[in-house]
Amino acid sequence: MSRRTWHDAYREARTAGDAVADKVAGFVGSWTFVYVHIVWFGVWVFYPVEPFPYGMLTMLVSLEAILLSTLIMMAQNRQADRDRHQAEADYDTNLKAKDEIEDVQRALARIENEKLDKILRILEQK
């Protein structure tokens, strides 16, 4: 039996756009992304796609930077949102644990008092 966590619920609630932003941010933060760009820029420069000063390349890279920065910011905002949800879930768990610990402490105090009362009764009988 699998227990559903807050993270599962949060992941299921994300929109298609949120999922795309998460995947793009994950890819942009990888070595694969760096290697793809090294190859892309190398081909552009060494295979004369356009002459220097590479106006088209500059425009494409600028557009890519605009789109990627927006998607990365969206993913970071979602991460902050997810962290807030986790903090709230942790707080709720801590409150429940506190209540349970207090119940256990009351039960232990009651048992201790009953035990002391029995010892006193036994001593009074002697």
C-alpha positions in Angstrom: 0.0 0.0 0.0 1.5 3.3 -1.1 1.0 6.3 1.0 0.4 9.6 -0.8 2.6 12.4 0.3 2.2 16.2 0.0 4.8 16.1 -2.8 2.7 13.7 -4.8 -0.3 15.9 -4.5 1.7 19.0 -5.4 3.2 17.3 -8.4 -0.2 16.2 -9.7 -1.6 19.7 -9.2 0.9 21.4 -11.5 -0.2 22.6 -14.9 1.3 21.5 -18.2 3.2 24.8 -18.4 4.6 24.2 -14.9 5.8 20.7 -16.0 7.4 22.2 -19.1 9.2 24.9 -17.1 10.5 22.2 -14.6 11.8 20.0 -17.4 13.4 23.0 -19.3 15.1 24.2 -16.1 16.3 20.7 -15.4 17.8 20.4 -18.9 19.3 23.9 -18.9 21.1 23.1 -15.6 22.9 20.0 -17.2 26.1 19.3 -18.9 24.2 18.1 -21.9 22.9 21.7 -22.4 26.5 23.0 -22.2 27.8 20.4 -24.7 24.9 21.1 -27.2 25.8 24.8 -27.1 29.5 24.2 -27.6 28.8 22.1 -30.6 26.2 24.5 -31.9 28.5 27.6 -31.6 31.4 25.6 -33.0 29.4 24.6 -36.1 28.1 28.2 -36.5 31.7 29.7 -36.3 33.7 27.0 -38.1 31.2 26.1 -40.7 30.4 29.5 -42.2 26.7 29.7 -41.5 27.0 33.5 -41.6 29.9 35.9 -41.7 31.4 37.6 -38.7 30.1 39.5 -36.5 27.4 36.7 -36.4 24.3 38.9 -36.3 21.8 36.0 -36.6 23.6 34.0 -34.0 23.6 36.9 -31.6 19.8 37.4 -32.2 19.1 33.7 -31.7 21.2 33.5 -28.5 19.5 36.6 -27.2 16.0 35.2 -27.8 17.1 31.9 -26.2 18.3 33.8 -23.2 15.0 35.6 -22.8 12.9 32.4 -23.0 15.2 30.4 -20.8 15.5 33.0 -18.1 11.7 33.3 -18.0 11.2 29.5 -17.8 14.0 29.2 -15.1 12.3 32.0 -13.1 9.0 30.1 -13.3 10.7 26.9 -12.1 12.3 28.8 -9.3 9.0 30.4 -8.2 7.5 26.9 -8.2 10.4 25.6 -6.1 9.8 28.4 -3.6 6.1 27.5 -3.6 6.9 23.8 -3.1 9.2 24.7 -0.2 6.5 26.7 1.4 4.1 23.8 1.1 6.7 21.5 2.6 7.2 23.8 5.5 3.5 23.9 6.1 3.2 20.1 6.0 6.2 19.9 8.4 4.5 22.3 10.7 1.3 20.3 10.7 3.2 17.1 11.4 5.1 18.8 14.2 1.8 20.0 15.8 0.4 16.5 15.6 3.5 15.0 17.1 3.4 17.5 19.9 -0.1 16.6 20.7 0.7 12.9 20.7 3.8 13.4 22.9 1.7 15.4 25.4 -0.9 12.6 25.4 1.9 10.0 26.1 3.3 12.3 28.9 -0.1 12.6 30.5 -0.6 8.8 30.3 2.9 8.2 31.8 2.2 10.7 34.6 -1.1 8.9 35.3 0.6 5.5 35.4 3.3 6.9 37.7 0.7 8.4 40.1 -1.2 5.1 40.2 2.0 3.3 40.9 2.9 5.7 43.7 -0.6 5.4 45.2 -0.3 1.5 45.2 3.1 1.7 46.9 1.6 4.1 49.5 -1.3 1.7 50.1 1.0 -1.2 50.5 3.2 0.7 52.9 0.1 1.8 54.9 -1.1 -1.8 55.2 2.1 -2.8 56.9 
